[in-house]
Amino acid sequence: MRYSFLAITLLLIACNNQQKQKKAYVTSEKVQNQVTLYVLGTVQDAGSPHVDCHKECCSALFNNPDPSRKVVALGMVDHENEKSYLFEATPDMPSQLRLLKDFSGRNNDIPDGIFLTHAHIGHYTGLMYLGREAKGANQVPVYAMPKMKSFLETNGPWDQLVKLNNIAITEIQYETSIELTSNISVVPVIVPHRDEYSETVGYKIIGPTKSVLFIPDIDKWHKWEKNIVEEIKKVDFAFLDASFFDEKEINNRDISEIPHPFVIESMKLFDELSNEEKAKVHFIHFNHTNPLLNPKSTESRLVQIQGFNVSKFLQMFEL
């Protein structure tokens, strides 16, 4: 067995944690709560299967695609005010918008706003589907930080979306709350990442009764000016960067060029949390090599035994 501390006696703990985790999200189609958050994707930017990947993790998927392998995105519906919002504009955005439409009961796929975290391919390129060659949308609200906004406005083909009024960009500011409806507010938080073209943010999403921290990308937790352990304590759910389980996954590239917190690092850092606080953590943004994509893997069982969660496509959380 790969990890010696994955002893059979801990399986009892896993069963107990799984029962607790079942209470954390709702899977019924009818939602009674005012605001619901939906997991519309869990995979890293380039998706799964990954381009030119001949490893076991991808080879079978080219012939038999898994419809649940969508790039990281969250959807949010305010059922009371009949509004819907998308966090991240991914290459899988058409199908994710259709899912969000179905969850919201709207008549069309276009949400009331799209929040962007940064200018890496899995997080903004879905905007192309709003342009002339696709939807030809009319002033879809897009929320972006100043550098992200400037990047879209001054670089093709994205500037055409602005010129043709396909999107209307609202500039947001660090730790300044945006009130979307009477039930929802959103606060951007800057995090350290490879900011080649824009700054990178996560979001704190605040519903009527519960709150969410969404940080799909960050370099390392110790580089952040905030204490992630303390930030987890302030919210009810924390969707956190889990791109790589450990350094062994990437043996053909310089890992220093693509820094992320390894899951094993995060679990060690979060070990000081109580069991209740650990259950708030939902790892997300899995590279195609990440064994957490396989719910039957030793690594997935290890995460659950330690009291944490592995995000799953189409999970629903009442806020």
N, C-alpha and C positions, 0 to 999 in steps of 0.2 A: 504494500500500500504506500502511496506516494507521501502521505503526511502521517507520521507515526502517531500523532495525537488524535487522529480520527478513530477513536476506539469505539467498539461496539456498545459500550455502556452509555456513550453520549447520544446514541440514537433515541433514547428515551427523552433526552432534552430536546432533540429535534422535533419529536412528535408534539411535545408540549408547545414549542415555539410555533409550529405550523398551525396549531389550533388558535394561538393568539393572532397570527398573521391573517387568518381567515376573517377575523373580525375587522381588519384594517381596511378592507375594500369590499365593494358590493359587486356582485356579478349578475344580478337580475336585470332584465331589460327595462322594467318600470322603475323610475327613479322618483322618489317622493321628496327628496331634499331640494332646497332652493338652488344650490350650486353643486355641480359635479365636475370632477377632474377625471380625464381619460388618458391612459397611456396609449399613444398612437404609434409609437416606435421605440425600440430599445437599442438599435445597432449603431455603431460608429459610422462616421460620414460616408465612407465608400461602400457601405452595405455588406450583405452576405447572401450569395457568394461574392467574393472579392475578385477584382480584376486580376487575371493571370495567376490566380492561386491554384496550385495543383496539389495542395495538401488535403488530407482526409476531411478537414473541416469544411471544405468548399466543393470538392470534386463531385460528390453526389448531388449537391444542390443545383449544379448547372443543368442537370437532366431532370431533376425533380425539385423545383423551387419550393421553398417554405413561405407561404403567404404571410406568416407572422414576422418574418425577418425584414422589418422596415426601420429606416433610419430614425434616430431619436426625435420625438416630438410629443408634446402634451397638448391636449385639447381641453377647453373649459366651457361649460354651458351654464349660464344663469337662466334656469327654467322659469323663474318668476318674472324676469324682465325680458325674456325671449331674446337673449344675446348669446353669441358664441365667439370664442377666441382661440387662436392657434399660437403655440409657442414653438418656434422654429419653422423655417420654410425649407423643407428637405427635398431631395430628388424624388421622394415618394409622396409629394404633396397632393397630387390628384386623388389618390385613393384615401389618403388621410383626411382630406376635406370631405370626401363623400361619407366617410365614417362619422365625422363630426356633424355633418348635416343630418344623418340618420339619428344620431343620439339627441340632437337638438329639436328635431321635428320641423326644421325649416323647409322652405320650398326650393332653395338653391344651395349650392355648395360654398358660396363665398361668405366667410365669417365677418364679424364686426371689427376685427382687428387681428394683426399678425405681429407677434413680438420676436425680434431677432436678438441673438446673443453675440454673434461675431461673424467675421467674413472668412470662414472656412467652409469648404464646399458642401458639407452636409447640413449647414445651418441657414443658408440664405438662397442657394441656387434654385430652390423651388419657386422663387418669385418669377422665374421665366415663364411659368405657366399662366401668368396673369397678363402677358404681353400680347402684341399684335399677332404673333404666329399661333397663339393658343386662345385663351379666353377673351382677350381684348377687353379687360375689366375696366371699370370706371371708378377711380379714386378709392381703391381698397386701402383702408387705414393700416399703415405699417409703422410700428414703434421701434425706434433705433437710437442708439447713443450718438453723440456728435460726429465722431470719426466714421462710424458706420454709415450715418446719413450722408456725410460728404463723399464717402467711397461710392455709394450708389448713385449719387448725383453727378459725379465727375468721371465715371468709368463706364464705357460701353461693355455690353449692351444694356446695362442696368439704367443708365441715364435716359434711355429711350422710354422706359417705364414711367419715369418722372415727366418727361416732355409730353408724352401722349396721355398723361393723367390716368394711366392704368393704376398707379399707386399714389397715395398721398402720405408722405412721411411726416410723422410727428417726432420731433426731437425730444428725447427723454434725458433726464439728468440723474447722476449718481445719488442714490438714497433719497430721491424725491418721489413721493408717492403719486401714483396715477390712479384716480378714482374712475373706474370704468362704468360701474353701475352702483346702485344703492347697496349691492351685496358684495361687490368685488373691488379690491384695490391691489395694485401691483407696485413693487419697489425694486428697481434695478440695483444690483451690487457688483462693483467691479472686482474681477479676480485676475490674478496673474496668468497669462497664457502667451502663446506665440502670436503676438499682435503685429503681424506683417502689414495688414491693411486696415485694421480697426482695433479699438479696444475690445475687451471681452467682458461680458457681464453674465451673472446668474440672476435669478429673480426670486423675490419673496412674494408669494401669491397669498392674499388674505381674503378668506371667505367669511360668511356670517358667523361661523362657529369654530373653524379650523384654519390653519395656515400651512403653507408649503414652501420649502426651500428647494430651488431647482438649479443645480450647478452641473451641467453635463460635461463641461471642459474646464480644467484647471491644470497648471503645471505640477505643483506639489503643495500639499496643505501648509507646510511650514513657510512657504513663500507668501502666503496670504496675510494681510495685515490683521485680519480677524482670526479668532480662535474657532475652528470648525466645530470642536466639541461643544463649546458654549452656544454656537449658533444652532446646532441640532436641538439643544435643550429649549430653544425659544419657539420651535415650530412643532407641528403635529406630524408632518411627513417631510422627509429629506431625500430628494432624488439626486444622487451624487455620482460623479465621474468614476466609472469602473472600467475604463478602456482596456486595461491589461490586468490579468490576475496576478502575474508575476513577470520578472524579466526574461524568463525562459521562453516565453512565447515568440519574442522577436529575436531571431538568430541570424537574420539576413540584413538588418539595418542597424544603424547607430541609435540606440535607444535614447541617447541624450538629445537627439534632434526632434524627438516626439515625446517629451516628458509628460507623464500623467501619474497620479497616485496609483501605485499597484494596490489591488484589492487586499493583498496580505498586509501591506503597510497601513491601509486605512483601518482594517480590523484591529490591528495592534494598537493604533492610536485611539480608536474608539472603545477599547477594552475597559476603560475606566468608567464608561457609561453604565447606568443601571440597566436591567433587563428591559424595563419599560422604555427607556431612551433608545436602546439598541434597536428595538422593534420599529422605531421611526425611520430607520435608514433603509432606503431602497436603492440598491446599486443599479446603474443604468449606463448606456453609452458603451456597449461591448464591442471591442474589435472582433473581426471575423475569427481570429485565433482564440478568443477567450472561451475557456471551457464552461463559463457560466451560461453560455447560450444553450448548453445541453442540461436540461433540468435533472437528468439522471447521473450527471458526472460527480465524481468524488468532490470536486471543488464546490459545486452547487450545494451538495449536502453539508460540506464544511461550513459554508456561509450561514446556512440555516441553523446548524448546530450552535454556532457562535451567537445566534440570536438576531441576525440581520436578515434582510429580504433581497431577493433577486427580482427586479422588475419584470413584469410579464405583459406582453401585448394585450391590449383591450381591458386591462384592469380599470376599475372605476373606484374613485374615492369621493366620499361625500364631504363637502367643505361647509 
